[in-house]
């Protein structure tokens, strides 16, 4: 088994090779010693051997816990994890030490001695007080970038962090204050389930010079307590992706609340599908409109299983995945946000807007703002007579960064700020 698995892992690592790539960072997650990580550790050991030791570098991220009862920091767990790595033929040259207290000189020297790492390459990564975006600056102050380039035998160029510092200053002191938005989902209690969405929302805030206060709302709570009780006072509403029928009616109620109260709305994947269902039900009079994922017998399946998915029985990685082209409608909110007509966005879904209902929905005011023309798939829907109401079938959060916020997130947060400040409230359909 091992040769086939490790070969597949090495092939995946090599997949990014190209003339425009200088350094590839490959993260092996998990905990050293766990059975699940063994094939990956063996694969990267082989990989370094094959490409030459001078062309690869092992950096070990390790936890250095502080025991409050004893009032001291313990380096032994890190010594043991490095010992396991060394027994597998992996010799870390840089240690990144996660810790909640500042490391003392004695801790660095002990780790250097027993892990066989130069003491200046024992790097402290202490919990930051304000924003996770402070971490790169802390690493740069300890010359992690310089050590990495030197150990790889590359020319050392100092990183220009002026843009990053400017971004961080906006995070620390947002010139436009705070705006509150709601994320209505079904995995709210599991914060990391929407990690990419939350980060992209904060990026949208940075683009607008504002801090975004996220109100996390369980869609099932809307079903129990009512939409007004959970969403009153927010200036923007987002419904993210997901699967299954639990909490769907709560999400649809959130969409209706956003539409009828002129609250900037952003729907992603399932959120776009919920927006389509809500519009069909409450604007077009299709009372039982639904997705066949939730009701196979609905008379108005405005969302349906994609044709190529209907014969698939093996689930997993058989959805519509990866980058797909989308052509934007001139004059749409989406095109205004992107500033161009053709885009590429990442997908992960089986269900899609049902084109059999396209004419009926568009006649009542729904605008198709983006199409995958080669396959005839609707990718973006909007409401023109609304401050900002956009649903997209793809996942824009995957392409957002602090220095390059995704255009749709930036435009949506901009609309939420306009609402907060009392601007832009045309009549909803």
C-alpha positions in Angstrom: 0.0 0.0 0.0 2.7 2.5 1.0 4.4 3.0 -2.4 1.1 3.8 -4.1 -0.1 6.2 -1.5 3.3 8.0 -1.1 3.6 8.2 -4.9 0.2 9.8 -5.1 1.1 12.4 -2.4 4.3 13.3 -4.1 2.5 13.7 -7.4 0.1 16.1 -5.7 3.0 18.2 -4.4 4.6 18.3 -7.8 1.3 19.4 -9.4 2.1 23.1 -8.7 5.5 23.0 -10.4 5.9 25.6 -13.2 8.1 28.4 -14.5 6.2 31.0 -12.4 6.5 29.1 -9.1 9.6 29.7 -7.0 8.6 28.2 -3.7 5.8 25.7 -2.8 4.7 25.5 0.8 3.2 22.1 1.6 1.5 21.7 5.0 1.2 18.3 6.6 -1.6 18.7 9.1 -2.4 16.6 12.2 -0.1 15.5 15.0 3.2 13.8 14.7 2.8 10.2 15.7 -0.8 9.8 14.6 -1.4 6.9 12.2 -3.3 9.1 9.8 -0.2 11.3 9.1 2.4 8.5 8.6 2.0 8.1 4.8 2.3 11.9 4.4 5.4 12.1 6.5 7.0 9.3 4.6 6.1 11.0 1.3 7.8 14.3 2.2 10.9 12.4 3.4 11.1 10.7 0.0 10.3 13.9 -1.8 13.2 15.8 -0.3 15.5 12.9 -1.0 14.4 12.9 -4.7 14.7 16.6 -5.4 17.9 17.1 -3.4 18.3 18.2 0.2 19.4 21.7 -0.8 16.1 22.2 -2.6 13.7 21.5 0.3 13.3 22.6 3.9 11.5 21.1 6.9 9.8 23.6 9.3 8.1 22.1 12.3 5.1 24.0 13.9 4.9 22.8 17.5 3.0 23.7 20.7 4.9 24.8 23.7 2.2 24.8 26.4 2.1 26.9 29.6 1.0 25.0 32.7 -0.8 27.6 34.8 -0.9 25.4 37.9 2.9 25.0 37.8 3.5 28.5 36.4 5.9 27.3 33.8 6.3 26.6 30.1 7.0 23.0 29.0 9.2 22.2 26.1 9.1 18.4 26.5 6.2 17.8 24.1 8.1 19.6 21.4 11.2 17.6 22.1 9.2 14.4 21.8 7.5 15.4 18.5 10.9 16.4 17.0 12.3 13.1 18.2 9.5 11.2 16.4 10.2 13.1 13.2 13.9 12.5 13.4 13.2 8.7 13.8 11.3 8.9 10.6 14.2 10.6 8.7 12.8 14.1 8.9 15.1 16.7 10.5 13.4 20.1 11.1 15.7 23.1 10.6 13.3 25.7 11.9 10.9 25.4 14.8 7.9 27.6 15.0 6.7 27.5 18.6 3.0 28.2 19.3 2.7 29.6 22.8 0.5 31.8 24.9 3.3 33.3 27.0 6.6 34.8 25.9 9.4 32.3 25.6 12.5 32.9 27.7 16.1 32.4 26.6 16.3 29.1 28.6 13.3 27.7 26.6 14.9 28.5 23.3 18.3 27.1 24.3 16.7 23.9 25.6 14.7 23.3 22.4 17.7 24.1 20.3 19.9 21.6 22.2 17.5 18.7 22.3 15.9 19.2 18.9 19.3 19.9 17.2 18.2 23.3 15.8 20.2 26.5 15.8 19.0 28.7 18.6 18.2 31.6 16.4 15.9 29.3 14.4 13.7 28.6 17.4 10.9 31.0 16.5 8.3 32.2 18.9 4.7 32.5 17.7 3.0 33.9 20.7 -0.8 34.5 20.7 -1.4 38.0 19.3 -3.6 40.4 21.2 -5.6 42.0 18.4 -5.7 40.3 15.0 -4.3 37.1 13.5 -2.9 39.4 10.7 -0.3 40.5 13.2 1.4 37.1 13.1 3.3 37.6 9.8 4.8 40.7 11.2 5.9 38.8 14.3 7.5 36.1 12.2 9.3 38.7 10.0 10.7 40.4 13.0 12.4 37.1 13.8 13.8 36.7 10.3 11.8 33.6 9.3 11.8 34.8 5.7 15.6 35.4 5.7 16.3 32.0 7.3 14.0 30.2 4.8 15.7 31.8 1.8 19.2 31.2 3.2 18.5 27.5 3.9 17.2 27.0 0.4 20.3 28.7 -1.0 18.3 31.5 -2.6 19.0 35.2 -2.8 17.7 37.1 0.2 15.3 39.8 -0.6 13.8 41.7 2.3 10.0 41.6 2.2 8.2 44.9 1.7 5.5 44.8 4.3 4.2 48.4 3.8 1.0 47.2 2.2 0.5 44.7 5.0 1.1 47.3 7.7 -1.3 49.7 6.0 -4.0 47.0 5.9 -3.4 46.1 9.6 -3.7 49.8 10.5 -7.2 49.7 9.0 -8.0 46.7 11.0 -6.8 48.4 14.2 -8.4 51.7 13.6 -11.2 51.4 10.9 -11.9 54.9 9.7 -15.6 54.1 8.9 -16.3 52.4 12.2 -18.3 49.2 12.7 -21.1 47.6 10.6 -23.1 44.6 11.8 -24.0 41.8 9.5 -25.7 38.4 10.1 -24.5 35.0 8.9 -27.4 32.7 8.9 -26.2 29.1 8.8 -26.8 25.6 10.2 -23.3 25.0 11.6 -22.9 28.2 13.5 -21.8 26.4 16.7 -18.9 25.0 14.8 -17.2 28.3 14.0 -14.5 26.8 11.8 -17.2 25.4 9.5 -17.5 28.9 8.0 -13.9 30.0 8.6 -13.3 31.1 5.0 -16.6 33.0 4.9 -15.8 34.9 8.1 -12.3 35.8 6.9 -13.7 37.0 3.5 -16.3 39.1 5.3 -13.5 40.7 7.4 -11.6 41.3 4.1 -14.7 43.1 2.7 -14.6 45.3 5.8 -11.0 46.1 5.2 -11.7 47.1 1.6 -14.2 49.6 3.0 -12.2 50.8 5.9 -14.6 49.3 8.4 -14.7 46.6 11.1 -17.4 44.0 10.6 -19.2 42.7 13.6 -20.6 39.3 12.7 -23.8 38.1 14.3 -23.8 34.4 14.0 -27.4 33.1 13.7 -28.6 29.5 13.7 -31.2 29.1 11.0 -33.2 26.6 13.1 -33.4 29.4 15.8 -35.2 31.6 13.2 -37.7 28.8 12.7 -38.3 28.6 16.4 -38.1 32.3 17.5 -39.0 34.2 14.3 -36.8 36.1 11.9 -37.4 39.5 13.5 -36.1 38.3 16.8 -32.8 37.1 15.3 -32.1 39.6 12.5 -33.5 42.9 13.7 -30.9 45.7 13.5 -28.4 44.2 11.1 -27.2 46.0 8.0 -26.4 43.0 5.9 -27.4 39.3 5.7 -25.4 36.4 4.3 -26.6 32.8 3.8 -23.6 30.5 3.2 -23.3 27.1 1.6 -24.3 23.8 3.1 -26.2 20.5 2.6 -29.4 18.9 3.9 -32.8 20.2 4.8 -32.3 21.1 8.5 -32.8 24.8 8.9 -33.6 25.5 5.3 -36.9 27.2 6.1 -35.0 29.5 8.5 -32.6 30.4 5.7 -35.4 31.1 3.3 -37.1 33.3 6.0 -33.8 35.3 6.3 -33.7 35.8 2.5 -37.3 37.1 2.6 -36.5 39.4 5.5 -33.6 40.9 3.6 -35.6 41.3 0.4 -38.6 42.9 2.0 -36.6 45.2 4.2 -34.0 46.3 1.7 -31.2 44.8 3.6 -28.1 44.0 1.4 -28.1 40.3 0.9 -25.4 37.9 -0.2 -26.2 34.2 -0.9 -23.4 31.7 -1.5 -24.1 28.3 -3.1 -27.0 27.0 -1.1 -27.6 30.6 -0.1 -28.2 31.5 -3.8 -30.5 28.5 -4.1 -32.5 29.6 -1.1 -32.8 33.1 -2.6 -34.2 31.5 -5.8 -36.7 29.4 -3.8 -37.8 32.4 -1.8 -38.4 34.6 -4.8 -40.3 31.8 -6.6 -42.6 31.3 -3.5 -43.3 34.9 -2.4 -43.0 36.9 -5.6 -44.0 34.4 -8.3 -46.7 32.6 -6.4 -45.1 29.2 -6.6 -46.1 28.3 -3.0 -44.4 24.9 -2.9 -41.2 26.0 -4.8 -38.2 24.1 -3.5 -35.1 22.2 -4.4 -35.4 18.5 -5.2 -32.6 18.0 -2.6 -35.3 18.8 0.0 -38.5 17.8 -1.7 -38.4 15.4 -4.6 -42.1 15.8 -5.3 -42.4 19.6 -5.5 -44.4 20.9 -8.4 -41.9 23.8 -8.8 -38.4 22.4 -8.6 -36.7 25.8 -9.2 -33.4 24.1 -8.0 -32.7 20.7 -9.3 -30.0 18.0 -9.5 -27.6 18.7 -12.4 -28.2 16.4 -15.4 -24.7 14.9 -15.2 -25.2 14.1 -11.5 -28.3 12.0 -11.9 -26.5 8.8 -12.6 -23.8 9.2 -10.0 -24.1 6.8 -7.0 -20.6 7.2 -5.6 -20.6 10.4 -3.6 -17.5 12.3 -2.4 -15.4 14.0 -5.0 -18.0 13.7 -7.8 -19.6 17.1 -7.4 -19.1 20.0 -9.8 -15.7 21.0 -8.5 -13.0 23.6 -9.2 -12.7 26.7 -11.4 -15.4 27.3 -14.0 -15.9 30.3 -16.3 -18.7 32.7 -15.8 -19.9 35.6 -18.1 -21.4 38.6 -16.3 -24.4 40.6 -17.5 -23.5 44.2 -18.3 -25.0 46.6 -15.8 -25.4 44.0 -13.1 -24.1 44.4 -9.5 -21.8 41.5 -10.1 -20.2 43.2 -13.1 -19.9 46.5 -11.3 -18.1 44.7 -8.4 -15.7 42.8 -10.6 -15.1 45.5 -13.2 -15.0 43.0 -16.0 -17.3 40.6 -17.9 -15.6 37.3 -17.6 -14.4 35.6 -14.4 -13.3 32.2 -13.0 -14.7 31.0 -9.7 -14.5 27.8 -7.7 -17.5 25.5 -7.3 -18.6 22.7 -5.0 -22.2 21.5 -5.6 -24.6 19.0 -7.2 -27.8 21.1 -7.4 -28.3 24.0 -9.8 -30.8 26.7 -10.9 -33.4 24.9 -13.0 -33.6 26.6 -16.4 -37.1 25.4 -16.9 -38.2 28.2 -14.5 -35.9 30.8 -15.8 -38.4 32.7 -17.9 -41.1 32.7 -15.2 -38.7 34.0 -12.6 -37.0 36.7 -14.8 -40.4 38.0 -15.9 -41.2 38.9 -12.3 -37.9 40.7 -11.8 -35.2 38.2 -11.0 -32.1 39.0 -13.0 -29.7 36.4 -14.2 -26.4 38.3 -13.8 -23.9 35.5 -14.5 -23.9 32.4 -16.8 -21.6 29.6 -17.5 -22.4 29.9 -21.2 -20.7 26.8 -22.5 -23.0 24.7 -20.3 -26.0 27.0 -20.0 -25.8 27.1 -16.2 -27.0 30.1 -14.2 -24.2 31.2 -11.8 -25.5 34.5 -10.4 -28.9 35.9 -9.7 -29.8 39.5 -8.5 -32.7 41.8 -7.8 -32.2 45.0 -9.7 -34.7 47.1 -7.6 -32.9 46.4 -4.3 -30.0 48.1 -2.7 -27.8 45.0 -3.2 -29.2 41.5 -3.5 -26.8 38.9 -5.1 -26.7 35.2 -5.0 -23.9 33.1 -6.6 -23.6 29.4 -7.1 -19.8 29.4 -6.6 -17.7 30.0 -3.5 -16.0 33.5 -3.8 -14.7 33.2 -0.2 -11.9 30.8 -1.5 -10.3 33.6 -3.5 -10.3 36.4 -0.9 -7.2 37.7 0.9 -6.6 40.6 3.3 -4.7 42.5 0.6 -7.0 41.5 -2.2 -10.6 41.3 -0.8 -13.0 39.5 -3.1 -15.0 42.0 -5.2 -18.4 40.6 -4.2 -17.6 40.7 -0.5 -16.2 44.2 -0.8 -19.3 45.4 -2.7 -21.7 43.8 -0.3 -20.1 45.3 2.8 -20.0 48.6 1.0 -23.8 48.3 0.5 -24.3 47.4 4.2 -22.3 50.5 5.2 -24.5 52.6 2.9 -27.6 51.2 4.6 -26.1 51.9 8.0 -25.5 55.5 6.9 -29.0 55.9 5.5 -28.2 55.7 1.8 -29.7 53.7 -1.1 -33.1 52.2 -0.3 -35.0 51.5 -3.6 -38.2 49.5 -3.4 -37.9 45.8 -3.3 -39.9 43.7 -5.8 
